[in-house]
């Protein structure tokens, strides 16, 4: 069963310790339950999967306790991810894996270092930091010339698991040494490099223990905060009771003030009635003056009407002349615009053909990059980018290596070749 970190680390192992197009890869426990490293390796990899039961990802069915039915000293990389915890004699299986790796090849194991019981069909073991050195010593004692390259306990991510990870090297041959080890790419603790020496980032507690300790601290802080809130609530309740008592004591004073206000209101009401009477008399005087004013305004309006008719006739004649001049200017301007639009249309036709070809190329690149399988979401960004560039080359859309050869300045800058071509190369007229 493949949880999140097991899959992500396994993908890094394939990128770091193998070459998909050349390496021979053997996976022990290859049944695809909920994810498979074989899917990441792709169809170009020379990949063989073993398991006790037939099913997806399984090429050869093996019997428990029997030797693995494949050639010895043959594979560049032998892997077992989320498998050995279910194996009742994992030490014998580990020896078989060492026998199948060729000289110069690598053996990779990933086993839970914590987590719930998950029988598939049994759950026997959990591995701790010294397990890698112990397995290296066991292999040597059984005649296998192997050495521990790196081992560590990986930090958990979304799931509950902490993975014990170990990579071993079989002496001899011409195996390619990785430029960067796994522990340098993954958050982890208790790192051992080689068969001896002190660990890097050592810690005795498991991540489960640390989480429980932090939870206890958080719970204690919450309890203290609750006590403080209770004390604050009691103080607020006391203040409310005091305020209620002050309100009752002042109620009689409020009633005296209210009676005074009511008396003042009655006096103001009488004054308002007197003012209303005077206002009525004033309104009558205003009405008489308004009637006289309206008669004078009507006479002035009749005189203004005659003047307006004469002025409108003059305005109509001026407007007609102005419209004729504007019509002539508009016709001349329209002719000039038509000539310019014809010229612009010819230039845009040429540019649109070039843009259409560039847009079609960008559409194909985007469709290929934006439609990966769902399991790509679990891959590290660097690994996913390598696969995207390989697919662009296979579909004849973009050859990153050839672009670097054509433009050494891009390689010298250390920028992504596809990103450089889209952002700069298209506008600069560079070829692909």
SENU-101458 format. One record per residue: residue number from 1; x, y, z of N, C-alpha, C in turn. Coordinates in steps of 0.1 Angstrom, whole numbers. Layout:
BEGIN
 ketor   nc1   nc2   nc3  cac1  cac2  cac3   cc1   cc2   cc3
   NUM     X     Y     Z     X     Y     Z     X     Y     Z
...
***
This chain:
BEGIN
 ketor   nc1   nc2   nc3  cac1  cac2  cac3   cc1   cc2   cc3
     1     9   -12     0     0     0     0     9    12     0
     2     7    22    -9    16    33   -11     9    46    -6
     3    15    51     6    10    64    11    18    75     5
     4    14    88     8    19    99     1    34   100     1
     5    41   100    13    55   102    13    63    90     7
     6    57    78     8    64    66     2    65    68   -13
     7    54    73   -19    53    75   -34    63    86   -38
     8    63    97   -31    71   109   -34    86   105   -33
     9    90    98   -22   104    95   -20   108    84   -31
    10    99    75   -34   102    65   -44   105    71   -57
    11    97    81   -61    99    89   -74   113    95   -74
    12   117   101   -62   130   107   -61   141    96   -63
    13   139    84   -57   149    74   -58   151    70   -73
    14   140    69   -81   141    66   -95   149    76  -102
    15   146    89   -99   153   100  -105   168   100  -101
    16   171    97   -89   185    99   -83   194    87   -86
    17   188    75   -85   197    63   -86   194    54   -98
    18   187    59  -108   185    52  -121   184    61  -133
    19   184    55  -144   182    61  -157   171    54  -164
    20   159    60  -165   147    53  -170   150    46  -184
    21   157    52  -192   159    47  -206   169    36  -207
    22   178    34  -196   188    24  -196   188    14  -185
    23   183    18  -173   184    10  -161   174    -2  -161
    24   179   -13  -155   170   -25  -153   165   -24  -139
    25   152   -23  -137   147   -21  -123   138   -33  -119
    26   140   -38  -107   132   -49  -101   125   -43   -89
    27   112   -45   -88   104   -41   -77    99   -53   -70
    28   102   -55   -57    96   -66   -48    84   -61   -41
    29    72   -67   -43    60   -62   -38    54   -52   -47
    30    52   -55   -60    48   -45   -70    33   -44   -72
    31    25   -52   -65    11   -51   -67     6   -37   -65
    32    -1   -31   -75    -6   -17   -74   -19   -17   -66
    33   -18   -13   -53   -30   -12   -45   -36     2   -46
    34   -28    12   -43   -33    26   -45   -22    35   -49
    35   -15    30   -59    -4    38   -65     8    29   -67
    36    16    32   -78    27    23   -81    39    32   -87
    37    51    29   -82    63    36   -88    65    32  -102
    38    59    21  -107    61    17  -121    54    27  -130
    39    43    33  -125    36    43  -133    45    55  -135
    40    53    59  -125    62    70  -126    74    67  -136
    41    79    55  -135    90    51  -143    86    52  -158
    42    74    49  -162    69    50  -175    72    38  -184
    43    67    38  -196    68    26  -205    82    24  -210
    44    90    34  -210   104    33  -215   113    25  -206
    45   109    24  -193   118    17  -183   117     2  -185
    46   129    -4  -183   130   -19  -183   127   -24  -169
    47   114   -26  -166   109   -28  -152   103   -41  -151
    48   106   -48  -139   100   -62  -136    94   -61  -122
    49    81   -65  -121    75   -64  -108    72   -78  -103
    50    75   -81   -90    72   -94   -83    63   -92   -72
    51    54  -102   -70    45  -102   -58    40  -116   -56
    52    33  -118   -44    28  -131   -40    15  -134   -48
    53     8  -123   -53    -5  -125   -59    -5  -118   -73
    54   -12  -124   -83   -12  -117   -96   -21  -105   -95
    55   -18   -95  -104   -26   -83  -104   -19   -72  -111
    56   -25   -60  -111   -19   -49  -118    -4   -46  -113
    57     5   -44  -122    19   -41  -118    27   -54  -116
    58    21   -66  -116    28   -78  -113    32   -85  -126
    59    45   -88  -128    49   -96  -140    51  -110  -136
    60    57  -113  -124    60  -127  -120    54  -129  -106
    61    47  -140  -104    41  -143   -91    52  -152   -84
    62    55  -149   -71    65  -157   -64    58  -164   -52
    63    65  -174   -47    60  -181   -35    67  -177   -23
    64    60  -175   -11    66  -171     1    77  -180     5
    65    88  -175     9   100  -182    14   108  -188     3
    66   105  -187   -10   112  -192   -21   121  -182   -27
    67   133  -186   -33   141  -176   -40   134  -168   -50
    68   138  -156   -53   131  -148   -63   135  -153   -77
    69   125  -156   -85   127  -163   -98   132  -154  -109
    70   142  -146  -106   148  -138  -117   164  -139  -116
    71   171  -134  -126   185  -137  -127   193  -129  -116
    72   203  -135  -110   212  -129  -101   221  -119  -108
    73   226  -109  -100   236   -99  -105   231   -93  -118
    74   219   -89  -119   213   -85  -132   208   -71  -132
    75   202   -66  -120   194   -53  -120   203   -41  -115
    76   200   -30  -121   207   -17  -117   201   -12  -104
    77   188   -14  -102   181    -9   -90   171   -19   -86
    78   171   -24   -73   162   -33   -67   155   -25   -56
    79   141   -25   -56   134   -17   -47   123   -25   -40
    80   120   -21   -27   109   -26   -20   103   -15   -11
    81    92   -10   -15    86     2    -8    73    -2    -2
    82    71     0    11    59    -3    19    56   -18    18
    83    67   -26    19    65   -41    17    70   -49    29
    84    83   -46    33    90   -54    43    83   -55    56
    85    74   -45    60    67   -46    73    57   -57    73
    86    53   -62    61    44   -73    60    51   -87    58
    87    64   -87    57    72   -99    54    77  -105    68
    88    73  -118    71    76  -124    83    91  -127    85
    89    98  -127    74   113  -129    74   120  -119    64
    90   118  -106    67   123   -96    58   138   -97    56
    91   146  -102    66   160  -103    64   164  -112    53
    92   156  -123    51   159  -132    39   155  -126    26
    93   144  -118    26   140  -111    14   151  -101    10
    94   156   -94    20   167   -84    18   179   -90    11
    95   183  -102    16   194  -109    10   191  -112    -5
    96   179  -117    -8   175  -120   -21   176  -107   -30
    97   172   -96   -25   173   -83   -32   187   -80   -35
    98   196   -82   -25   211   -80   -28   216   -89   -38
    99   212  -102   -39   217  -111   -49   213  -107   -63
   100   201  -101   -64   195   -97   -78   202   -84   -83
   101   207   -76   -74   214   -64   -79   227   -67   -85
   102   231   -61   -96   244   -64  -102   255   -56   -95
   103   267   -59   -98   278   -51   -92   277   -37   -97
   104   278   -28   -87   276   -14   -90   262    -9   -89
   105   253   -18   -87   238   -15   -86   234   -10   -72
   106   222    -7   -70   217    -1   -58   204    -9   -53
   107   203   -10   -39   191   -16   -33   184    -5   -25
   108   171    -4   -26   164     7   -19   152     0   -12
   109   151     4     1   139    -1     9   133    11    16
   110   119    11    17   111    21    24   102    13    33
   111   103    15    47    95     8    56    89    17    66
   112    77    16    71    72    25    81    80    25    94
   113    81    36   100    88    37   113    78    40   124
   114    65    40   121    54    43   131    41    39   124
   115    30    43   130    17    41   123     9    30   128
   116    -4    29   123   -14    19   128   -11     6   122
   117   -16    -5   127   -16   -18   122   -24   -19   109
   118   -17   -23    98   -24   -24    85   -20   -38    79
   119   -28   -48    82   -25   -62    78   -27   -63    63
   120   -17   -68    56   -19   -70    41   -10   -82    37
   121   -13   -94    41   -23   -98    50   -19   -98    65
   122    -6   -94    68    -1   -93    81     8   -81    83
   123    10   -76    95    18   -64    97    27   -68   109
   124    41   -69   106    50   -75   115    60   -66   121
   125    64   -56   114    76   -48   118    75   -33   116
   126    83   -26   124    86   -12   122   101   -10   123
   127   107    -1   115   121     1   114   125    14   121
   128   136    13   129   141    25   136   155    29   130
   129   160    41   134   172    47   127   183    37   124
   130   187    28   134   199    19   132   196     7   123
   131   184     6   117   180    -6   109   189    -7    97
   132   192     5    91   200     4    78   214    -1    81
   133   221     3    92   234    -2    95   233   -17    98
   134   223   -21   105   221   -35   109   219   -44    97
   135   211   -39    87   209   -47    75   222   -48    67
   136   230   -37    66   243   -37    59   252   -48    65
   137   253   -48    79   261   -58    86   256   -72    83
   138   243   -74    83   237   -87    81   241   -92    66
   139   239   -83    57   243   -87    43   257   -91    41
   140   266   -83    47   280   -87    46   283  -100    53
   141   277  -103    64   279  -116    71   274  -127    63
   142   265  -125    53   260  -135    44   267  -135    30
   143   278  -128    29   286  -129    17   282  -118     7
   144   274  -109    10   270   -98     1   279   -86     3
   145   286   -82    -7   295   -71    -6   288   -58    -8
   146   280   -54     2   271   -42     1   276   -32    11
   147   272   -19     9   275    -8    18   263     1    19
   148   260     6    31   250    16    33   254    29    27
   149   246    35    18   249    48    12   243    59    21
   150   230    57    24   223    67    33   211    60    39
   151   207    64    51   194    60    57   189    72    66
   152   176    73    68   171    83    76   156    80    79
   153   150    88    88   136    88    91   130   101    85
   154   121    99    75   115   111    68   104   117    76
   155   103   130    76    91   137    82    78   133    75
   156    68   133    83    55   130    77    49   143    69
   157    39   141    61    33   152    54    18   152    57
   158    10   148    48    -5   148    50    -9   136    58
   159    -3   124    55    -7   112    61     0   110    75
   160    -2    99    82     3    97    95    16    91    96
   161    22    87    84    34    78    84    47    86    85
   162    57    80    92    71    84    90    78    72    84
   163    85    75    73    92    64    65   106    62    70
   164   110    50    72   124    47    73   129    44    59
   165   139    51    54   145    50    41   159    46    41
   166   163    36    33   177    32    32   181    29    18
   167   193    33    14   198    29     0   212    23     3
   168   214    11    -4   226     3    -3   233     2   -17
   169   246     1   -17   253     0   -29   261   -13   -29
   170   260   -20   -41   267   -33   -42   280   -30   -49
   171   291   -34   -43   304   -30   -48   307   -36   -61
   172   316   -29   -69   321   -34   -82   313   -27   -93
   173   316   -31  -105   308   -25  -116   311   -11  -119
   174   302    -4  -127   304    10  -130   291    17  -127
   175   285    15  -116   273    23  -112   275    38  -111
   176   266    46  -116   268    60  -116   265    65  -101
   177   274    73   -96   272    79   -82   263    91   -84
   178   253    92   -75   243   103   -76   250   116   -72
   179   246   127   -79   252   140   -76   246   146   -63
   180   234   141   -59   227   146   -47   220   135   -41
   181   222   133   -28   216   122   -20   201   126   -17
   182   194   115   -13   180   117   -10   178   126     3
   183   186   124    13   184   132    26   186   147    23
   184   193   151    12   195   165     9   182   171     3
   185   173   162    -2   161   167    -9   148   165    -1
   186   149   159    11   137   155    18   139   160    33
   187   129   166    39   130   169    54   131   156    62
   188   141   154    70   143   141    76   152   143    89
   189   153   132    97   160   132   109   168   119   110
   190   178   118   120   185   106   122   191   100   109
   191   199   109   103   205   105    90   219    98    92
   192   220    86    86   233    79    86   239    79    72
   193   251    83    71   258    82    58   269    71    60
   194   268    60    53   277    49    54   274    40    66
   195   282    30    68   279    20    78   283    24    92
   196   290    35    94   295    39   108   294    54   109
   197   297    59   121   297    74   123   284    78   130
   198   284    90   135   273    96   142   262   101   133
   199   249   100   137   239   105   128   238   120   126
   200   233   125   115   230   139   113   216   142   118
   201   213   153   124   200   156   130   195   145   139
   202   202   141   149   198   130   157   186   135   167
   203   177   126   169   166   128   179   161   115   184
   204   159   114   197   154   101   202   139    99   201
   205   131   110   202   117   109   202   112   107   187
   206   101    99   186    95    98   173    86   111   170
   207    82   113   158    74   125   155    60   123   162
   208    55   111   164    43   109   172    45   115   186
   209    56   112   192    59   116   206    59   131   207
   210    66   137   197    67   152   196    54   159   195
   211    45   153   186    32   158   184    23   157   197
   212    25   146   204    17   144   217    22   155   227
   213    35   157   228    41   166   237    36   180   234
   214    36   184   221    31   197   217    16   198   220
   215     8   187   219    -6   188   221    -8   190   236
   216     0   183   245    -2   185   259     1   200   263
   217    12   206   257    15   220   260     3   229   256
   218    -2   226   244   -14   234   239   -25   233   248
   219   -28   220   253   -39   218   262   -37   226   275
   220   -25   226   281   -22   233   293   -25   248   291
   221   -20   253   280   -22   267   277   -37   271   276
   222   -44   261   270   -59   264   269   -66   264   282
   223   -61   254   291   -67   254   305   -64   267   312
   224   -51   272   311   -48   285   317   -57   296   312
   225   -59   296   298   -67   307   292   -81   306   297
   226   -86   293   299  -100   292   304  -101   297   318
   227   -91   295   327   -92   300   341   -92   315   340
   228   -84   321   332   -83   336   331   -97   341   326
   229  -103   334   316  -116   338   311  -127   338   322
   230  -126   327   330  -136   326   341  -134   337   351
   231  -121   341   354  -119   352   363  -124   365   357
   232  -122   367   344  -126   379   338  -142   380   338
   233  -148   368   335  -163   368   335  -168   371   349
   234  -162   367   360  -167   370   373  -166   385   376
   235  -155   391   371  -153   406   373  -164   413   366
   236  -166   409   353  -177   416   345  -190   414   352
   237  -193   402   357  -206   400   364  -207   410   376
   238  -197   412   384  -197   420   395  -199   435   391
   239  -193   439   380  -195   453   375  -209   455   370
   240  -215   445   364  -229   446   360  -238   448   372
   241  -236   440   383  -244   441   395  -243   455   401
   242  -231   460   401  -228   473   407  -236   484   399
   243  -235   483   386  -242   492   377  -257   492   379
   244  -263   480   381  -277   479   383  -281   486   396
   245  -273   485   406  -276   491   419  -276   507   417
   246  -266   512   410  -265   526   408  -277   531   399
   247  -282   523   390  -293   527   382  -306   528   391
   248  -308   519   400  -320   520   409  -319   532   418
   249  -307   535   423  -305   547   432  -308   560   424
   250  -305   560   411  -307   573   404  -320   574   397
   251  -329   564   398  -342   564   391  -351   576   396
   252  -351   578   409  -359   589   415  -355   602   410
   253  -341   604   409  -336   617   403  -341   619   389
   254  -341   608   381  -345   608   367  -360   613   366
   255  -368   608   376  -383   611   375  -385   626   378
   256  -377   632   387  -378   647   390  -374   655   377
   257  -363   651   371  -359   658   359  -369   657   348
   258  -376   645   346  -386   643   336  -398   652   338
   259  -402   654   351  -413   663   354  -410   678   350
   260  -398   682   352  -394   695   348  -394   697   333
   261  -389   687   326  -389   687   311  -404   688   306
   262  -413   681   312  -427   681   307  -433   695   309
   263  -430   702   320  -435   715   322  -429   725   312
   264  -416   723   309  -410   732   299  -416   729   285
   265  -420   717   282  -426   714   270  -439   720   268
   266  -447   721   279  -460   727   278  -459   742   275
   267  -449   749   281  -447   763   278  -443   765   263
   268  -434   757   258  -430   758   245  -441   756   235
   269  -451   747   238  -462   744   229  -471   756   228
   270  -473   764   239  -481   776   239  -474   786   230
   271  -461   788   231  -454   797   222  -455   794   207
   272  -455   781   204  -456   776   190  -470   780   185
   273  -480   779   192  -494   782   187  -494   797   184
   274  -488   806   192  -488   820   189  -481   823   176
   275  -470   816   174  -462   818   162  -470   814   150
   276  -477   803   151  -486   798   140  -496   809   135
   277  -502   816   145  -512   826   142  -506   837   134
   278  -494   842   139  -487   852   132  -483   848   118
   279  -479   835   116  -475   830   103  -487   830    93
   280  -499   827    97  -510   828    89  -512   842    83
   281  -511   852    91  -513   866    86  -502   869    76
   282  -490   865    79  -479   868    69  -482   861    56
   283  -487   849    56  -490   842    44  -500   849    35
   284  -510   856    41  -520   863    33  -514   875    26
   285  -504   882    33  -498   893    27  -489   889    15
   286  -482   878    17  -473   872     6  -482   869    -6
   287  -494   863    -4  -502   859   -15  -506   871   -24
   288  -510   883   -17  -513   895   -25  -502   900   -33
   289  -490   900   -27  -478   905   -34  -475   896   -46
   290  -477   883   -44  -474   873   -55  -483   875   -67
   291  -496   878   -64  -505   880   -76  -501   892   -84
   292  -497   903   -78  -492   915   -86  -479   911   -93
   293  -471   904   -88  -458   900   -94  -461   892  -107
   294  -470   882  -106  -473   873  -117  -478   881  -129
   295  -487   892  -127  -492   900  -138  -480   907  -145
   296  -471   912  -137  -459   919  -144  -451   909  -151
   297  -449   898  -146  -441   887  -153  -447   883  -166
   298  -461   882  -167  -468   878  -179  -465   888  -190
   299  -466   901  -187  -463   911  -197  -449   910  -203
   300  -440   909  -194  -426   907  -198  -424   895  -206
   301  -431   884  -204  -430   872  -211  -434   874  -226
   302  -445   881  -228  -450   884  -241  -440   891  -250
   303  -433   901  -243  -423   909  -251  -411   900  -254
   304  -407   892  -245  -395   883  -247  -398   873  -258
   305  -411   869  -259  -414   859  -269  -412   864  -284
   306  -416   877  -286  -414   883  -299  -399   883  -302
   307  -391   887  -293  -376   888  -295  -370   874  -298
   308  -375   864  -291  -370   851  -293  -373   846  -307
   309  -385   849  -313  -388   844  -326  -378   850  -336
   310  -375   862  -335  -365   869  -344  -351   862  -343
   311  -347   860  -331  -334   855  -329  -333   840  -334
   312  -343   832  -333  -343   819  -338  -342   818  -353
   313  -348   827  -360  -347   828  -374  -333   830  -378
   314  -326   839  -371  -312   842  -374  -303   829  -371
   315  -306   823  -360  -298   811  -356  -300   800  -366
   316  -312   798  -372  -314   787  -382  -306   789  -394
   317  -305   802  -399  -297   805  -411  -282   802  -408
   318  -277   806  -397  -263   804  -394  -260   789  -392
   319  -270   781  -386  -268   767  -384  -267   759  -397
   320  -276   764  -407  -276   757  -420  -263   759  -427
   321  -257   771  -427  -244   773  -433  -233   765  -426
   322  -233   764  -413  -223   757  -405  -224   742  -408
   323  -236   736  -410  -238   722  -412  -232   719  -426
   324  -234   728  -436  -229   725  -449  -213   724  -449
   325  -207   733  -441  -192   733  -440  -187   721  -433
   326  -194   717  -422  -190   705  -415  -192   692  -423
   327  -202   692  -431  -205   680  -440  -193   678  -450
   328  -189   689  -455  -177   689  -465  -165   684  -458
   329  -162   689  -446  -150   685  -438  -151   670  -434
   330  -163   665  -431  -164   651  -427  -162   642  -439
   331  -166   646  -451  -164   637  -463  -149   636  -465
   332  -142   648  -464  -127   647  -467  -120   639  -456
   333  -124   640  -443  -118   632  -433  -121   617  -435
   334  -133   614  -439  -137   600  -441  -129   594  -452
   335  -126   601  -462  -118   596  -473  -104   593  -468
   336   -98   602  -460   -85   599  -455   -85   587  -445
   337   -95   586  -437   -96   574  -428   -97   561  -436
   338  -105   561  -447  -106   549  -455   -92   544  -460
   339   -84   554  -465   -71   551  -470   -62   545  -459
   340   -62   551  -447   -54   546  -436   -59   532  -431
   341   -72   530  -431   -77   517  -426   -73   506  -436
   342   -73   509  -449   -69   499  -459   -55   495  -457
   343   -46   504  -454   -32   502  -452   -30   493  -439
   344   -37   497  -428   -36   490  -415   -41   475  -417
   345   -52   473  -424   -58   460  -426   -48   451  -433
   346   -40   456  -443   -30   448  -450   -19   444  -440
   347   -15   453  -431    -4   450  -422    -9   440  -411
   348   -21   442  -407   -27   433  -396   -29   418  -402
   349   -32   417  -415   -34   404  -421   -21   396  -421
   350   -10   403  -423     3   396  -423     7   392  -409
   351     5   402  -399     8   399  -385    -1   388  -379
   352   -14   387  -383   -23   377  -377   -19   363  -382
   353   -13   362  -394    -9   348  -398     2   343  -390
   354    12   352  -387    23   348  -378    19   345  -364
   355    10   354  -359     5   351  -345    -3   338  -344
   356   -11   335  -355   -19   323  -355   -10   310  -354
   357     1   310  -361    10   299  -360    17   298  -346
   358    21   310  -340    26   309  -327    16   305  -316
   359     4   310  -318    -7   306  -309   -10   291  -309
   360   -10   285  -321   -12   271  -323    -2   263  -316
   361    11   267  -317    22   260  -310    20   261  -295
   362    17   273  -290    15   275  -276     3   267  -271
   363    -7   266  -279   -19   258  -275   -15   243  -273
   364    -7   238  -282    -3   224  -281     6   221  -269
   365    15   231  -267    24   230  -255    16   230  -242
   366     6   240  -241    -2   241  -229   -11   229  -227
   367   -16   223  -238   -25   211  -237   -17   200  -231
   368    -4   198  -236     4   187  -231     8   189  -217
   369    12   201  -213    17   204  -199     6   204  -189
   370    -6   209  -193   -17   211  -183   -26   199  -182
   371   -23   188  -189   -32   176  -188   -24   164  -184
   372   -16   164  -173    -9   152  -169   -18   143  -161
   373   -14   130  -159   -22   121  -151   -23   126  -137
   374   -33   121  -129   -36   126  -116   -24   123  -107
   375   -17   112  -109    -6   108   -99     5   118  -101
   376     6   126  -111    17   136  -112    17   146  -101
   377     5   149   -95     4   158   -84    12   155   -72
   378    16   142   -71    24   137   -59    39   138   -62
   379    43   142   -74    57   142   -78    63   155   -74
   380    76   155   -70    83   167   -68    84   175   -81
   381    84   188   -79    83   197   -91    95   195  -101
   382   107   192   -96   118   190  -105   116   178  -113
   383   112   167  -107   109   154  -114    98   156  -125
   384    88   163  -121    76   165  -130    81   174  -142
   385    90   183  -140    95   192  -151   103   184  -161
   386   111   174  -156   119   166  -165   110   158  -174
   387    99   152  -168    90   144  -177    83   153  -187
   388    79   165  -183    72   174  -192    81   177  -204
   389    94   180  -202   103   183  -213   106   171  -222
   390   106   159  -215   108   146  -224    96   145  -233
   391    83   147  -228    71   145  -236    71   156  -247
   392    75   168  -245    75   178  -255    84   174  -266
   393    96   168  -263   105   164  -273    99   152  -281
   394    92   142  -274    86   131  -281    75   135  -291
   395    68   146  -288    57   151  -296    62   161  -307
   396    75   163  -307    81   172  -317    77   187  -315
   397    74   191  -303    70   204  -300    82   213  -295
   398    91   207  -287   102   215  -282   113   205  -277
   399   125   207  -282   137   199  -278   146   208  -269
   400   145   206  -256   153   214  -247   168   213  -249
   401   173   201  -252   187   200  -254   192   207  -266
   402   184   206  -277   188   212  -290   187   228  -288
   403   178   233  -280   177   247  -278   189   252  -270
   404   194   244  -260   206   248  -254   218   248  -263
   405   219   238  -273   230   237  -282   230   249  -291
   406   218   253  -296   217   265  -305   220   278  -298
   407   217   279  -285   219   292  -278   226   289  -265
   408   239   289  -266   247   286  -253   245   297  -243
   409   241   309  -247   238   320  -237   227   316  -228
   410   217   309  -233   206   304  -224   211   294  -214
   411   219   284  -218   225   274  -209   233   281  -198
   412   241   291  -203   250   298  -193   242   305  -182
   413   230   311  -186   222   317  -176   215   308  -166
   414   214   295  -170   209   285  -161   193   286  -160
   415   187   291  -170   172   292  -170   165   280  -177
   416   153   278  -173   145   267  -180   144   271  -195
   417   148   262  -204   148   265  -219   134   268  -224
   418   124   260  -220   110   263  -225   105   276  -220
   419   107   279  -207   103   292  -202   110   304  -209
   420   123   302  -212   131   313  -219   125   315  -233
   421   122   304  -240   117   306  -254   103   313  -254
   422    94   309  -245    81   315  -245    82   330  -241
   423    90   333  -230    90   347  -225    99   356  -234
   424   111   350  -239   120   359  -246   122   354  -261
   425   124   341  -262   128   336  -275   119   339  -287
   426   105   338  -284    96   341  -295    97   355  -300
   427    98   365  -290    98   379  -294   112   382  -301
   428   123   374  -297   136   377  -303   138   370  -316
   429   128   361  -320   129   355  -333   138   342  -333
   430   140   336  -321   149   324  -320   142   312  -326
   431   150   303  -331   144   291  -337   144   279  -327
   432   134   270  -329   134   258  -320   135   245  -329
***
